[in-house]
Amino acid sequence: MSDLEIQAGLAGAAARRQTGRGLGTRFGTRFGGRVGLTEVLAAGFVLFLLLAAFAPGLVAPGDPLAIDPRAAFQPPSSAHSFGTDESGRDVYTRVSHGTGGSLQIGVAATLIGLGLGAVLGIIAGMLGSIVDFTVNRLLEVMFAFPGLLLALLFIMVFGPGPATATLAVGLATAPGYARIIRAQLVSVRSSAFVEAATVLGRSRTRILVRHILPNTLAPLLVLGTLGIGQAIIWAAALSYLGLGAKPPAAEWGAMLSAGRTYLNTAVWMSFFPGLFVVLTAISATVLGRAIERRLRHA
């Protein structure tokens, strides 16, 4: 039995588990009904975010830092669709231009968390019971602190700023990723196709590289997509507390922090940045779960 036949057997077993799902049902689940519409809306919003991140001038041609005191605190109107802030800056322009920074922090923090989590999970799952016990105890200590509190402790040691906030969020999310990856690795290591490869005399390195790691790391795409929304929320929370980007930076968390003083008189200053944070997290989650379903039914 070759490596290709082992992989084919695994794919066949996965296909057989999908009993009771006809072609029409699967097609309807993927492309029809409310789920399909939700995915389309989420994808459209993400495309808008990507356009705003890479070409903000096309979405909002103005200067996000240009002040006009005479236009301060104007409510949403045809001239300023999201209103203006205390310095007369257009809120829509600032939200659009702040997309790049917010997404950059979210993606970078997610990559840091996934990378560290993958390393810890693989070490725990592959290097024997003593190492597994040690890594698990380390993860339990990290889990003893709420994620945001762990990020705050990191910032207290190394100082506030966007780079520090990104590292803090990445480190705070790493333990969760590590546990998921370790559990996946242990499950794959004890699966039938790995046992078959062992019986056929494949080397441990070959089994690890050809069978265990590809099937263990496959869920990382889904985990990363789901984690971006969480990372953006945490980064915005840190900026809101004054530990991330500082005003007048056009970053969603910093805009929320600046607008909290004027909630009674100019609620739009905080509403629209907060709305973008929420919609980004929801869209990332919807697309992540859609990718998970596609991979599960593939």
C-alpha positions in Angstrom: 0.0 0.0 0.0 1.5 3.3 -1.1 1.3 6.7 0.6 -1.2 7.7 -2.0 -3.4 4.7 -1.3 -3.3 5.5 2.4 -4.5 9.1 1.8 -7.1 7.8 -0.7 -8.4 5.4 2.0 -8.7 8.3 4.4 -10.6 10.4 1.9 -12.9 7.6 1.2 -13.7 7.1 4.9 -14.4 10.8 5.2 -16.7 10.6 2.2 -18.6 7.7 3.7 -19.3 9.6 6.8 -21.3 12.1 4.8 -24.3 9.6 4.4 -27.7 11.1 4.2 -26.6 14.2 2.3 -27.8 14.2 -1.3 -26.3 16.5 -4.0 -29.3 18.8 -3.9 -29.2 19.1 -0.1 -25.5 19.9 -0.1 -25.9 22.4 -2.9 -28.7 24.1 -1.1 -26.7 24.2 2.1 -23.8 25.7 0.4 -25.4 28.2 -1.9 -29.0 28.7 -1.0 -31.1 30.0 1.9 -30.1 32.4 4.6 -26.7 31.0 5.0 -25.8 31.7 1.5 -27.0 35.3 1.7 -25.1 35.8 5.0 -21.9 34.5 3.4 -22.3 36.8 0.4 -22.9 39.9 2.7 -19.9 38.9 4.8 -17.7 38.5 1.7 -18.8 41.8 0.3 -18.0 43.6 3.5 -14.6 41.9 3.7 -13.9 43.0 0.1 -14.7 46.6 1.1 -12.3 46.3 4.1 -9.5 45.0 1.8 -10.1 47.9 -0.6 -10.1 50.4 2.2 -6.9 48.8 3.6 -4.9 48.8 0.4 -6.4 51.8 -1.4 -8.1 54.0 1.2 -8.0 57.0 -1.2 -10.5 55.2 -3.5 -12.9 54.7 -0.7 -12.4 58.0 1.1 -10.3 60.5 -0.8 -10.0 63.0 2.1 -7.2 63.4 4.7 -8.1 61.5 7.9 -6.0 64.0 10.0 -7.2 67.2 8.4 -9.0 69.4 11.0 -11.7 71.9 10.4 -12.8 73.4 13.8 -15.8 75.2 12.2 -17.3 71.8 11.2 -16.8 70.1 14.6 -19.5 67.9 16.0 -21.6 67.8 12.9 -24.1 64.9 12.9 -24.3 62.4 9.9 -25.5 64.2 6.8 -25.0 64.2 3.0 -21.8 66.2 3.5 -20.4 63.9 6.2 -22.0 60.5 6.1 -20.6 59.5 9.5 -20.5 63.0 11.0 -17.5 64.8 12.3 -15.5 64.7 15.5 -14.4 67.3 18.0 -11.8 68.7 15.5 -14.0 68.7 12.5 -12.4 65.6 11.0 -14.7 63.4 8.8 -15.5 60.2 10.8 -16.1 58.2 7.6 -12.7 59.1 6.2 -11.0 58.2 9.5 -12.8 54.9 9.8 -11.9 54.0 6.2 -8.3 55.0 6.5 -8.1 53.2 9.9 -9.1 49.9 8.3 -5.5 49.1 7.2 -4.0 49.6 10.7 -6.8 47.7 12.4 -6.6 44.7 10.0 -2.8 44.7 10.2 -2.9 44.4 14.0 -5.6 41.7 13.8 -3.8 39.6 11.2 -0.4 40.0 12.7 -1.6 39.1 16.2 -3.4 36.0 14.8 -0.3 34.9 12.9 1.7 35.2 16.1 -0.8 33.3 18.2 -1.2 30.6 15.5 2.6 30.2 15.1 3.3 30.0 18.8 0.3 27.7 19.4 1.4 25.4 16.5 4.9 25.1 18.0 3.7 24.3 21.5 1.0 22.0 20.3 3.3 20.0 18.1 6.0 19.8 20.8 3.4 18.6 23.4 1.9 16.0 21.0 5.1 14.5 19.6 7.9 14.6 22.2 6.6 12.1 24.8 4.7 12.2 28.0 7.2 14.2 30.0 7.3 17.1 27.5 3.5 16.8 27.0 3.0 17.1 30.8 5.3 20.1 31.0 3.7 22.0 28.1 0.2 21.3 29.4 1.1 22.7 32.8 2.5 25.8 31.1 -0.7 26.2 29.1 -2.8 25.8 32.3 -0.9 28.5 34.0 -1.5 30.8 30.9 -5.2 29.8 31.0 -5.4 30.8 34.6 -5.3 34.4 33.4 -8.0 35.8 31.2 -6.6 36.5 27.7 -7.1 40.3 28.0 -5.6 40.4 31.4 -2.5 38.5 30.1 -2.2 41.0 27.3 -2.4 43.9 29.9 0.4 42.3 32.0 2.6 42.0 28.9 2.0 45.7 28.0 2.7 46.7 31.6 6.1 45.1 31.3 7.1 46.3 27.8 5.1 49.5 27.5 2.1 50.6 25.4 2.0 51.0 21.7 0.6 49.3 18.5 3.5 46.8 18.2 3.3 45.8 21.9 -0.4 45.5 21.7 -0.1 43.2 18.6 2.4 41.0 20.4 0.3 41.0 23.6 -2.8 39.8 21.7 -0.9 37.2 19.9 0.6 35.8 23.1 -2.7 35.8 24.8 -4.4 33.8 22.1 -1.6 31.2 21.7 -2.7 28.8 24.5 -6.1 28.2 22.9 -4.5 27.5 19.6 -1.9 25.2 21.2 -4.6 23.0 22.9 -6.6 22.7 19.7 -3.5 21.7 17.6 -2.3 19.3 20.3 -5.7 17.6 20.4 -5.8 17.4 16.6 -2.3 15.9 16.5 -3.0 13.3 19.1 -6.2 12.3 17.2 -4.4 12.1 13.8 -1.4 10.2 15.4 -3.8 7.4 16.6 -5.8 7.2 13.3 -5.9 4.1 11.1 -3.9 5.5 8.2 -1.0 6.4 10.5 -1.1 2.9 11.9 -1.1 1.5 8.4 1.9 3.6 7.4 3.7 2.3 10.5 2.9 -1.3 9.7 4.2 -0.8 6.2 7.6 0.2 7.7 7.5 4.0 6.9 10.0 6.0 8.9 8.8 8.1 11.8 10.0 11.3 10.0 8.2 10.4 6.8 5.0 9.6 8.7 5.3 12.9 10.5 5.9 15.0 7.4 3.6 13.1 5.0 0.6 12.2 7.2 0.5 13.7 10.6 1.5 17.4 10.1 -0.6 18.0 6.9 -3.7 16.6 8.6 -2.9 18.4 11.9 -2.2 21.8 10.4 -5.1 21.8 7.9 -7.6 23.4 10.4 -5.2 26.4 10.9 -6.8 28.3 8.0 -10.2 28.0 9.7 -8.7 28.9 13.1 -6.9 31.9 11.7 -10.0 33.2 10.0 -12.1 32.9 13.1 -9.2 34.4 15.2 -8.8 37.6 13.2 -12.1 38.9 14.5 -11.2 38.2 18.1 -7.8 39.7 17.7 -9.3 42.9 16.2 -11.7 43.2 19.1 -8.9 42.7 21.7 -6.6 45.2 19.9 -9.4 47.8 19.8 -10.1 47.2 23.5 -6.4 47.9 24.3 -6.4 51.0 22.2 -9.7 52.1 23.9 -7.8 51.8 27.2 -5.0 53.9 25.8 -2.5 51.0 25.6 -2.5 50.7 21.8 -2.6 53.3 19.0 -2.9 56.9 20.4 -5.2 59.6 19.2 -5.3 61.3 16.7 -4.3 58.1 14.9 -7.1 56.8 12.5 -7.4 53.4 14.3 -10.8 52.1 15.4 -9.9 51.5 19.0 -8.3 54.9 19.3 -11.4 56.5 17.8 -13.6 54.7 20.3 -11.4 56.0 23.1 -11.5 59.6 21.7 -15.3 59.5 21.3 -16.2 58.2 24.8 -16.0 61.7 26.2 -18.7 62.9 23.8 -21.2 60.0 24.0 -24.0 62.3 25.2 -23.5 64.9 22.5 -21.8 63.1 19.6 -22.5 59.4 19.8 -21.6 58.9 16.1 -17.9 59.4 17.0 -17.9 56.1 18.8 -20.8 54.3 17.1 -19.3 54.0 13.6 -15.8 52.8 14.6 -17.5 50.3 17.0 -19.9 49.2 14.3 -16.9 48.4 12.0 -15.2 46.4 14.7 -18.4 44.4 15.3 -19.1 43.9 11.6 -15.5 42.8 10.9 -15.6 40.3 13.7 -18.9 38.9 12.5 -17.8 38.8 8.8 -14.6 37.0 9.7 -16.5 34.4 11.8 -19.1 33.8 9.1 -16.4 33.3 6.4 -14.4 31.1 8.8 -17.3 28.8 9.4 -18.2 28.7 5.7 -14.6 27.6 4.9 -14.9 25.0 7.6 -18.1 23.6 6.1 -16.5 23.6 2.6 -13.5 21.6 3.9 -15.7 19.2 5.8 -17.8 18.4 2.8 -14.9 18.4 0.3 
